Amino acid sequence: MTTLQTPLCERLGIHLPILQAPTGSVAGAALASAVSIAGALGAMGVTWLDETSLLAQIEAVRAETPLPFMVNYALAFPPATLHAALQAGVPVITFSWGDPTPYLPQVRASGAKVGVQITNTQGARRMVEAGADFLICQGLEAGGHVQSTTPLWELLPQIVALAGAIPVVAAGGLATGADMAKAFSLGAQGVLLGTRFVASHESLAHDRYKQSLVSAKAADTALTVCFDGGWEYASHRVIRNSTFQNWEAVGSPPIGFRPGEGDTVGYASSGEPILRYEDTAPRTGMSGAIEEMCLYAGTSCEAIHSVLSAQEIITQLLTEYASYR
């Protein structure tokens, strides 16, 4: 195990200052546990899970490892299972896409650590004053749903300067040891990687989705509101697939006027249809026109050349980082 440590590691009880992004439905227990076993901090996005499913996922992680992991709630939706997660002893909770201040006393009372995704200095100042244990500084290069409107390398030094003793985690467009080195040189105490871990063996992403990430360049991604079925008007970064290109070709029309709107492009493993423009990323067990579905991707796809295990990804990151120290 490398000796790379920052104060964030001690605060969260982890060996490496590497966090896996809670990339919604494709980041399940297998990926979270594999990342944590490798010495980093695994994660699951649990906003849309019911309590039974949430507890099953928590238990699945714990069946593999006693090491820390985190769960995320996107506060554009009610965190209906937060109490259950805290009762189950989840050690790290993160919030994004909303104001977490009403929930912070509840998290603190449970003994869990809390991180908050922020995208400007005003938000960072509020969360420092509110007592967040760490801040996640997201740049607009991120894949998936993107709060930020500012490039990471422009925003990160501002947030670090404001945060003081509160650890800052850099997020958005990161996939390599060189990215880690740059983030640490600008004062970050950790890095959060999403797209890199989506393209892992343990990810629940469909194999054709993973291969799309391997093939894509940064310029093949777009920050858009095209795939907002299920989460209206929320910006997100995706691969410019045929659904996006056809929508953009006719002027990026609003809901109700989009080409092919209502078409069934695939099916979930349960048989439920997946409609064009839905915000659902293609997962293992889905069938149909995978390429036409919502393919979330950060600009970091440029640096992803193969699908690896979580352990291999982390080993590669550390090897690359060592050459930039």
C-alpha positions, 0 to 999 in steps of 0.5 A: 500500500502506498504511503500517500496520505492527506488529512482527509484520509484520517478524517474518513478512515481511508488509506488513499485520498481517492473517492469513487463518485456515486454515479447513480444506478451504475455504482452498486455494492460490488463497485463500492466494496471493491474500491474500498477494499483497494484502500480508497472510498467506494460510493453508491448513489441511493437517492432513488432507492426504497428503504429495502433496496438501500439496506440490501445494498449496504449489507452487500457492501458490508458482506465484502468489507468492514472498510468505510464507504459513502452514500450520496443523496441528490437533494433535487429529490427528497432524501427519503431514506436518509434516516434508514441509512444513518440508522444502518451506520453508513459512515460517510454521507454526501449531498449534492444538488440542493441545500443540505443544511436541514439534514446536517444535524441529523447526520452529525447526531449519527456520528457519520461524516458529511461531504457536500458538493459545491460549485462556487465560493458562496456555496463553499463558505456556507458549507464551511460555516455549516460544519461540513467535514469535507467539500467536493469541488466540482468542475464543469468537466464532470460527467453525469448531472453537473451542478458546476458552470466553472472549469475545475482548475479555475475553481479549485484554488478559490475553494481551497483558499476559502476552505481553510482547514476543511479538506477539499476534494477535486472532482470533474474530468479526472482520470489519471495520476497526472490529474491527481498530482495537479489537484494536490498541487493546487491544494486538494486533499483528495480526488473524486473520479466518476467516469473512470470507475464507470468503465470498470469490471465491477460497474453495473454499466452495460458493456456497450456503454463501457466500450463507448467510454473507452472509445470517446474523446473529450470533444465527443461529450456535451453539457446539455439538458437533452436527457432530462426525462426523470429530472427536468432541466438538470444539466448533464454531460453525456456522449454525443450519441444519435439521440443527442445529435438528432435533437441538436440538429432541429434546434434543441427543442423543449419537451413536447417537441423533440424528435422521436420523443416517446420512442421506446429505445430499450428495455430494463431487465424487468421488461419495463420500457426505456424511452428516448430522452430518459435520464437512465444510463444503460445497465447490465441486463438492459436490451435494445438500442444502447447507443441511443440511451443516456451515456453519461461521460466526463471529459476524462473519457479521453484518458480511458483506454480500457475497462479495468477492475477497481483495483487495477484502476487504483494501482494505475493511478498510483503508479502514474502519480508517482512519476509526477511527484 
